[in-house]
Structure formats: C-alpha cells, structure tokens
Amino acid sequence: MNRNNKRPISAAKEELATAIALKIIKWQADLATVLNTWINHFSKRQQRWLLAAFCALFGAGLVLCLVTPYGKTMMLISDSNNKPLHIGLPSERPKPARSKRTDSLTIK
C-alpha cells in the first residue's frame, strides 16, 4: 500500500472538520463538567457505591448480550419476510403438495 499518494485537502473541508471537532470537544467538556458537579454532591463512600453499581450493571448487560442470542430469537419470532435470503435460492419456496400416504399393500 502506497501512502505517499495523499490527496490534498481543500481549505473548506479542513475548516468544516475543525469546526465539527471543536463542537464535539466542547460537548464533551460540558458533559464532564455537569457530571463532575453532580457526582461531587455525594460523599466518597457514596461515589464508590455508585461506581460499583454502574460497573455491575454494565457488566451484567455485557454478559446478557453474550448469553442471549437476540438475532436468532428475533428470527424465530418474526415472520418469514425478515429471515435472510440465500444466494441462488428463491425468496418464496413453494409448499410441497400433500400426497396420499400409500404403501405397497394399498396400491392397486
């Protein structure tokens, strides 16, 4: 891979990217200020319990996502329109015709 062929970036695109990055950084700083102000109202012991509760909930959510197969469950529950199609197969397979059950003794 040749990395020497960098395309020149126009000044307008660079200014737009800079403006977007500055807005994102400002939002992050504002959110951090609000959260720090809110969390500092608690004592150190309460902060530790809050952190432990947050970590436990987050960890339980991750374990739940690993254990529960949401995609397979939803495919079984939903109708056939949401099931993935396979290349080379028709989207709607014809239903097999019911034939009479016969054996060698009932055939005339």
Backbone hydrogen bonds in HBPLUS format (Angstrom, degrees):
<---DONOR---> <-ACCEPTOR-->    atom                        ^
c    i                          cat <-CA-CA->   ^        H-A-AA   ^      H-
h    n   atom  resd res      DA  || num        DHA   H-A  angle D-A-AA Bond
n    s   type  num  typ     dist DA aas  dist angle  dist       angle   num
A0014-GLU N   A0010-SER O   3.08 MM   4  6.34 156.2  2.14 148.4 155.5     1
A0015-GLU N   A0011-ALA O   2.95 MM   4  6.14 154.1  2.02 146.6 153.0     2
A0016-LEU N   A0012-ALA O   3.01 MM   4  6.21 155.7  2.07 145.4 152.0     3
A0017-ALA N   A0013-LYS O   2.94 MM   4  6.15 161.7  1.97 149.0 153.7     4
A0018-THR N   A0014-GLU O   2.98 MM   4  6.13 154.4  2.05 143.0 150.2     5
A0019-ALA N   A0015-GLU O   2.91 MM   4  6.12 156.8  1.97 146.0 152.3     6
A0020-ILE N   A0016-LEU O   2.97 MM   4  6.21 160.2  2.01 151.2 156.2     7
A0021-ALA N   A0017-ALA O   2.97 MM   4  6.13 162.8  2.00 147.1 152.0     8
A0022-LEU N   A0018-THR O   2.92 MM   4  6.12 158.0  1.97 149.5 155.4     9
A0023-LYS N   A0019-ALA O   3.05 MM   4  6.27 151.6  2.13 144.7 151.9    10
A0024-ILE N   A0020-ILE O   3.02 MM   4  6.29 159.8  2.06 151.9 157.1    11
A0025-ILE N   A0021-ALA O   2.97 MM   4  6.19 161.5  2.00 150.5 155.5    12
A0026-LYS N   A0022-LEU O   2.94 MM   4  6.09 152.1  2.02 141.8 149.6    13
A0027-TRP N   A0023-LYS O   2.93 MM   4  6.19 160.1  1.97 151.2 155.9    14
A0028-GLN N   A0024-ILE O   2.98 MM   4  6.22 157.6  2.04 148.5 154.8    15
A0029-ALA N   A0025-ILE O   2.96 MM   4  6.18 157.8  2.01 146.7 152.5    16
A0030-ASP N   A0026-LYS O   2.90 MM   4  6.12 160.4  1.94 152.4 157.8    17
A0031-LEU N   A0027-TRP O   2.93 MM   4  6.08 162.8  1.96 149.6 154.3    18
A0032-ALA N   A0028-GLN O   2.91 MM   4  6.08 158.6  1.96 147.3 153.5    19
A0033-THR N   A0029-ALA O   2.97 MM   4  6.14 152.4  2.04 144.7 152.1    20
A0034-VAL N   A0030-ASP O   3.01 MM   4  6.27 161.4  2.05 150.5 155.0    21
A0035-LEU N   A0031-LEU O   2.92 MM   4  6.11 167.8  1.93 153.9 157.4    22
A0036-ASN N   A0032-ALA O   2.89 MM   4  5.96 157.9  1.94 145.3 151.7    23
A0037-THR N   A0033-THR O   2.96 MM   4  6.09 158.1  2.01 146.5 152.5    24
A0038-TRP N   A0034-VAL O   2.98 MM   4  6.19 158.7  2.03 149.0 154.9    25
A0039-ILE N   A0035-LEU O   2.86 MM   4  5.99 164.6  1.88 152.0 156.3    26
A0040-ASN N   A0036-ASN O   2.99 MM   4  5.95 147.3  2.10 142.8 150.4    27
A0041-HIS N   A0038-TRP O   3.33 MM   3  5.72 160.7  2.37 106.8 112.5    28
A0042-PHE N   A0039-ILE O   3.15 MM   3  5.73 163.2  2.18 115.2 120.3    29
A0047-GLN N   A0043-SER O   2.88 MM   4  6.15 151.0  1.96 149.6 158.6    30
A0048-ARG N   A0044-LYS O   3.00 MM   4  6.29 152.5  2.08 145.4 151.8    31
A0049-TRP N   A0045-ARG O   3.07 MM   4  6.40 158.7  2.12 148.4 153.9    32
A0050-LEU N   A0046-GLN O   2.87 MM   4  6.06 156.0  1.93 147.3 154.3    33
A0051-LEU N   A0047-GLN O   2.88 MM   4  6.10 155.9  1.94 147.1 153.6    34
A0052-ALA N   A0048-ARG O   2.88 MM   4  6.10 158.6  1.93 148.4 154.4    35
A0053-ALA N   A0049-TRP O   2.87 MM   4  6.07 158.0  1.92 148.3 154.3    36
A0054-PHE N   A0050-LEU O   2.92 MM   4  6.10 160.3  1.96 146.7 152.3    37
A0055-CYS N   A0051-LEU O   2.92 MM   4  6.11 164.8  1.94 151.6 155.6    38
A0056-ALA N   A0052-ALA O   2.89 MM   4  6.03 154.4  1.95 145.2 152.7    39
A0057-LEU N   A0053-ALA O   2.93 MM   4  6.13 162.4  1.96 151.3 155.6    40
A0058-PHE N   A0054-PHE O   2.92 MM   4  6.08 162.6  1.95 150.9 156.3    41
A0059-GLY N   A0055-CYS O   2.86 MM   4  5.94 161.5  1.90 145.7 151.3    42
A0060-ALA N   A0056-ALA O   2.87 MM   4  6.00 157.0  1.93 145.5 152.2    43
A0061-GLY N   A0057-LEU O   2.96 MM   4  6.15 151.5  2.04 143.8 151.5    44
A0062-LEU N   A0058-PHE O   3.02 MM   4  6.36 153.1  2.10 146.6 153.7    45
A0063-VAL N   A0059-GLY O   2.93 MM   4  6.20 162.8  1.96 153.1 157.6    46
A0064-LEU N   A0060-ALA O   2.88 MM   4  6.00 157.1  1.94 145.4 152.2    47
A0065-CYS N   A0061-GLY O   2.99 MM   4  6.20 151.4  2.07 143.2 150.6    48
A0066-LEU N   A0062-LEU O   3.06 MM   4  6.35 142.6  2.20 142.3 152.5    49
A0066-LEU N   A0063-VAL O   3.12 MM   3  5.05 122.5  2.46  92.8 107.6    50
A0067-VAL N   A0063-VAL O   2.93 MM   4  6.14 150.8  2.01 150.8 158.8    51
A0068-THR N   A0064-LEU O   2.88 MM   4  5.78 170.5  1.89 153.0 156.2    52
A0070-TYR N   A0068-THR O   3.09 MM   2  5.77 121.0  2.45 109.6  93.6    53
A0073-THR N   A0069-PRO O   3.03 MM   4  6.16 162.1  2.07 156.7 162.4    54
A0074-MET N   A0070-TYR O   2.91 MM   4  6.03 163.6  1.93 152.9 157.3    55
A0075-MET N   A0071-GLY O   2.99 MM   4  6.17 149.4  2.08 144.0 152.6    56
A0076-LEU N   A0072-LYS O   3.06 MM   4  6.26 149.5  2.16 144.3 151.5    57
A0077-ILE N   A0073-THR O   3.03 MM   4  6.24 150.2  2.12 147.0 155.4    58
A0078-SER N   A0074-MET O   2.89 MM   4  5.86 165.6  1.91 149.4 153.4    59
A0082-ASN N   A0079-ASP O   3.40 MM   3  6.26 161.7  2.44 121.7 124.6    60
A0083-LYS N   A0080-SER O   3.35 MM   3  5.41 160.0  2.39 102.7 108.5    61
A0089-LEU N   A0086-HIS O   3.22 MM   3  5.75 166.2  2.24 133.6 134.4    62
A0106-THR N   A0103-ASP O   3.25 MM   3  5.67 139.2  2.43 109.1 118.7    63
